[in-house]
C-alpha cells in the first residue's frame, strides 16, 4: 500500500505544488514505512520527482487528456489509486485539483479533508489540522474511512529534497466519452506575467491609490519583485483594475510568501482572503488602519512617496544580490 | 428549468470566532448568521433565469430549525419555495448526500451551490453532489448561460478563464462573477411579505455513513505586533524582508 500523489504539470513542466506534495508524502511515507507513487498526466521529463522522494511514477500519456478535464483526470487518479492499492491520496489546492478532489473522493468512497495545513497530527486515529472560518481558526478533522484523501492547503508545507531511486511505468487507465461532459471551447490567459495563484509574492493596492492612472508604480514594484498584482474589492468594483485581480473573501484567496498591501485599509473580508500569506507588509497613511493589526511589517506613509523609493531601493538591492 | 440553489447558513464575516464545549463546537452566542456569500451570487443568477426564462427556484439547506430565517431570506430575495433537510451538517459528504437526494426527488435540471462556504471552507459539496448523481459538474463558475438544455459557461482558472460548453443536468460551484456585486438582489418589502407564505418543507435526512468528523477547533495563535519602519528608512524594510523574514 503506497501513498499516491497527483503531481500536476503545466506545459510539460511540474508545478511547484507537485514538489511540495512529494515532500509531504515522503515524510508521511517514512513514518508509515511505505512508498510514494506519483501519477502524472502528459508530462515530459519526470526524473525531477526523484529529488523529492518519489519512488514510482505512473506515466499517463493520452491525447484526450491534453486539456484539463476534472472528471477524466479524477477517473485517472481513481484508477491509479486502485492499481497501487493506495490508502492515502494527496492532492494540492490549485484550482484544478480542488475541482477534481470531490469527484475522486466520491468514486473511492474516501473521506476527504481539504485545506490541510500540516502533517497528520496522528495516523491512528487519522487526524489532520485544517483551515476553517476563513483563516480565523483551525479545525482538527478525523478521517475514518479506509481510503483517505488530503487536500494540502497552499503554501503550508514546504519543499524538501530527499533522493530516491525512481521507477517509472506507463499507465493506461480507461477513459470514456462520459468523462468529457464538460467541453473546453477556449482559454484566455490573464495579462500578468505571474498569476496570483502561482505567485510567491503579491503586490496589492487599494483605494488609497486614488485612481487607476496611478497603478504604474504598482506594476513596476511587482515587476521588480517578480510578483503578481492584485487589488482590493472596492478597486475591482470601480473597474480600476481587472476583476481577476480582486483578492479577498469573495475574490481570489492569496497564500503567498509575501503580501504587500498598499493603500488598503484592511476590511475583514479582505484580510480573510489573504491571511494565509506568510509575511504581510502594509503601507498606509492612516496609523489606525485595521490592516496594521495583522501586518508583520508596516510603513505609515504616503504610497506616492514610499512606493517609488521602494522600487528604487529594491532595484539596487537586486543588482547587488 | 427547475433550479435548486443550495444555501449555507454561516456566521457573518465580522463575527468573533469562539468555541465552546471544550473547543468542540462553534460558539453561536451573539453571532449573526447570513447566507453564505458565494451562494448569494448563485441565488441572484437563478433569479435572473427565473425572470428571463421562467425558471423556478427551490432553495435548500441542511441544518436545524435555526437556519429557517436564512432560508426565509432567500425566499424574500425571490426563490419560489424552500426545503430544509432536518439534520446537522456534520461534514461535506453528509451534506452532499442529503442534497443529492433532494435533487433526485425533485428532478432539478440545474443545481447552483457556492464553491466554498465561509465557515468550514470545505469546498467539496458541489463536486460531491455531482459525483453521487453522475451529473456534469463545473466548479469556479463565473458566468452561466442556459438555452434549452445547452449550457455555455466560464470557469475561472489559475491565471485566466476557460469558456466551456456542457448540458443539463448540471451542478455548478459558483462564486462572484456569476453576477456582479452591485447586482446582488436583496429582499424588498414585497419579497419579505410574500416570503412568509411561500412553502418551506422540512424533510428528514437519509442515512449516511460518516467518514470524516470535526473533533476539535483551535483559534489562531495571537499575532505579535507589527514592526513599523519609518518611511525614510526603506533600507531597513528591505533588510528585514531579506534577512529576517527571508522572503526576498
Interface residues (C-beta under 8 A of the other chain):
Chain A: X68 X70 X71 X94 X95 X96 X98 X99 X100 X101 X102 X103 X105 X106 X107 X109 X110 X111 X112 X113 X114 X115 X127 X129 X130 X131 X132 X133 X134 X135 X136 X137 X138 X139 X140 X141 X142 X143 X144 X145 X181 X182 X183 X184 X185 X186 X187 X188 X189 X190 X192 X195 X196 X197 X198 X200 X201 X225 X233 X237 X243 X244 X246 X249 X250 X251 X257 X258 X268 X269 X272 X278 X279 X281 X282 X292 X293 X294 X295 X296 X297 X298 X299 X300 X301 X302 X305 X306 X309 X310 X313 X314 X317 X321
Chain B: X11 X13 X14 X17 X19 X26 X37 X38 X41 X92 X93 X96 X118 X119 X120 X121 X122 X123 X124 X125 X126 X127 X128 X130 X131 X132 X136 X137 X138 X139 X140 X152 X156 X157 X158 X159 X160 X161 X162 X163 X164 X165 X166 X167 X173 X175 X176 X177 X180 X181 X182 X210 X211 X212 X213 X214 X215 X216 X217 X218 X219 X220 X223 X226 X227 X228 X229 X230 X231 X234 X235 X237 X238 X240 X241 X242 X245 X247 X248
